[in-house]
Amino acid sequence: MFKRDILFHLERWKVDTHRKPLILRGARQVGKTTVVNEFGKQFDNYLYLNLEKREAASLFELNVSSFRLFPSPFQH
């Protein structure tokens, strides 16, 4: 039931033409990673960052351009 509710909200986010980056927060061990990875399979590309991991969090501590972090597929 809970998984279906979350997927409903994620589907609404997906079709919103003015959507913002998705941040999923919640208690430990409730299935956040599972549901977001399952939802991510609907996209050609998606990026999952676990900011509990020091390596991922450190990307946002550096003063690095987002173009260097996430290059556009159109850049050569």
Backbone bond lengths (Angstrom), bond angles and torsions (degrees), N, CA, C in turn:
res aa  C-N    CA-C-N  psi(-1)  N-CA   C-N-CA  omega(-1)  CA-C   N-CA-C  phi
1 M - - - 1.447 - - 1.528 111.07 -
2 F 1.339 116.49 -50.75 1.460 121.32 -179.79 1.524 110.69 -60.45
3 K 1.323 116.58 -43.62 1.463 121.04 -179.84 1.530 110.37 -60.26
4 R 1.317 117.33 -41.56 1.463 121.56 178.58 1.526 111.48 -64.06
5 D 1.328 117.06 -39.90 1.470 121.28 177.73 1.522 110.79 -62.54
6 I 1.311 116.31 -46.06 1.469 120.59 179.67 1.519 109.88 -63.67
7 L 1.323 117.86 -45.26 1.466 120.52 -179.85 1.528 111.24 -61.94
8 F 1.322 117.73 -34.88 1.462 120.92 176.33 1.529 110.20 -60.66
9 H 1.319 116.81 -46.35 1.467 120.75 179.79 1.529 111.26 -67.14
10 L 1.306 116.70 -36.88 1.465 119.82 177.41 1.524 111.24 -66.21
11 E 1.323 116.52 -38.67 1.472 120.12 177.29 1.526 110.53 -63.98
12 R 1.323 117.31 -40.07 1.473 120.42 176.70 1.520 110.48 -62.69
13 W 1.324 116.80 -40.93 1.467 121.13 177.37 1.527 110.11 -61.89
14 K 1.313 116.32 -41.92 1.464 121.52 -176.44 1.527 112.22 -60.70
15 V 1.314 118.42 -39.60 1.467 121.08 -175.74 1.530 112.94 -88.43
16 D 1.317 117.42 -6.02 1.468 120.76 178.43 1.527 109.08 -72.02
17 T 1.324 116.64 118.79 1.467 120.13 -177.30 1.525 112.26 -71.33
18 H 1.316 117.58 -14.91 1.464 121.33 179.01 1.528 110.74 -112.57
19 R 1.324 116.56 30.83 1.464 119.17 -175.79 1.530 111.27 -68.79
20 K 1.302 113.88 152.88 1.457 123.05 177.23 1.519 107.60 -106.71
21 P 1.331 117.99 169.09 1.465 119.15 177.49 1.525 110.57 -53.88
22 L 1.305 115.30 145.15 1.456 121.46 -177.70 1.521 109.77 -89.94
23 I 1.309 115.45 127.60 1.459 121.65 174.72 1.516 106.45 -124.30
24 L 1.307 115.92 122.07 1.462 121.25 -178.88 1.523 108.12 -112.31
25 R 1.328 115.88 118.42 1.458 121.43 -179.31 1.514 109.16 -123.18
26 G 1.309 115.72 157.17 1.452 119.25 176.52 1.512 111.67 167.70
27 A 1.312 115.10 -178.76 1.459 121.60 -179.64 1.528 110.66 -63.09
28 R 1.307 115.05 161.25 1.465 120.56 178.54 1.531 110.93 -69.67
29 Q 1.335 114.00 148.00 1.466 121.42 170.00 1.526 114.41 62.63
30 V 1.339 117.82 33.70 1.462 119.41 178.45 1.527 112.33 -108.71
31 G 1.344 117.63 -0.98 1.458 120.34 176.12 1.519 115.44 103.83
32 K 1.327 117.94 15.74 1.473 120.71 -179.38 1.525 111.37 -59.22
33 T 1.313 117.11 -49.93 1.464 121.05 -178.60 1.517 110.63 -62.30
34 T 1.300 117.48 -44.10 1.463 121.47 -179.60 1.515 111.29 -60.46
35 V 1.320 117.59 -48.23 1.461 120.09 -176.40 1.526 111.29 -69.41
36 V 1.334 118.40 -38.84 1.460 119.09 -178.99 1.530 110.82 -71.34
37 N 1.308 118.57 -35.26 1.466 120.22 176.70 1.525 111.16 -69.57
38 E 1.312 117.37 -37.45 1.465 121.02 175.60 1.529 110.22 -64.15
39 F 1.320 116.48 -45.02 1.458 121.74 178.26 1.529 110.57 -64.24
40 G 1.311 117.34 -38.97 1.457 121.74 -179.28 1.514 113.89 -61.93
41 K 1.318 118.11 -23.92 1.471 121.76 179.10 1.524 112.14 -63.87
42 Q 1.333 117.59 -16.00 1.461 121.36 179.50 1.528 112.10 -77.69
43 F 1.314 117.72 -10.65 1.458 122.64 -175.85 1.525 110.10 -107.68
44 D 1.329 115.95 150.60 1.464 119.45 173.81 1.523 110.05 -65.27
45 N 1.315 116.48 -37.37 1.465 122.39 -179.86 1.522 109.19 -138.94
46 Y 1.295 115.31 139.35 1.457 119.83 169.73 1.518 107.57 -153.37
47 L 1.308 115.75 155.18 1.452 121.75 -177.56 1.518 108.30 -120.69
48 Y 1.301 116.02 123.86 1.460 121.87 177.07 1.519 107.59 -108.05
49 L 1.306 116.99 122.74 1.461 122.11 176.06 1.515 108.88 -120.85
50 N 1.307 116.27 124.91 1.452 121.28 173.98 1.522 106.48 -98.02
51 L 1.320 116.62 102.68 1.454 120.68 -175.99 1.526 113.08 -75.37
52 E 1.332 116.98 -0.23 1.460 120.38 170.26 1.525 109.68 -75.09
53 K 1.323 116.11 -21.91 1.465 121.52 178.49 1.522 108.71 -83.36
54 R 1.296 116.44 127.25 1.466 121.93 -175.61 1.529 112.04 -56.70
55 E 1.334 117.61 -40.18 1.463 121.01 -177.69 1.526 111.05 -61.79
56 A 1.321 117.19 -42.91 1.465 121.07 -179.79 1.527 110.56 -70.34
57 A 1.311 117.05 -44.18 1.466 120.58 -179.01 1.518 111.03 -63.53
58 S 1.323 117.11 -34.28 1.463 119.90 -177.41 1.524 111.90 -66.44
59 L 1.326 118.15 -22.21 1.464 120.07 176.23 1.522 111.18 -58.75
60 F 1.317 116.37 -30.78 1.450 121.00 -176.88 1.525 112.73 -93.82
61 E 1.323 116.68 -4.45 1.451 120.58 175.53 1.522 110.75 -90.03
62 L 1.306 116.85 -23.35 1.456 121.19 178.01 1.513 109.18 -80.06
63 N 1.273 117.03 154.99 1.455 120.46 176.19 1.530 107.50 -92.69
64 V 1.317 115.65 71.12 1.458 121.97 -174.12 1.523 108.84 -111.34
65 S 1.307 116.06 136.72 1.460 121.27 177.91 1.520 110.30 -63.62
66 S 1.325 116.23 140.61 1.465 119.77 177.41 1.521 110.90 -63.15
67 F 1.323 117.45 -24.18 1.462 119.77 177.53 1.523 110.93 -67.88
68 R 1.315 117.10 -29.99 1.461 119.95 176.91 1.520 110.82 -79.19
69 L 1.325 116.55 -34.26 1.462 119.97 179.76 1.518 111.67 -72.15
70 F 1.323 115.68 -44.90 1.457 121.25 -174.55 1.523 108.63 -129.05
71 P 1.326 117.85 79.03 1.471 119.53 -175.75 1.524 112.10 -61.80
72 S 1.298 115.24 145.72 1.458 121.66 177.76 1.517 109.42 -70.71
73 P 1.331 117.92 142.26 1.474 119.29 176.52 1.519 111.68 -67.00
74 F 1.336 117.26 -11.20 1.455 120.76 -178.28 1.520 112.34 -93.95
75 Q 1.335 117.54 -7.07 1.459 120.11 177.78 1.520 109.32 -79.94
76 H 1.318 116.07 144.73 1.470 119.87 178.07 1.495 110.54 -110.74
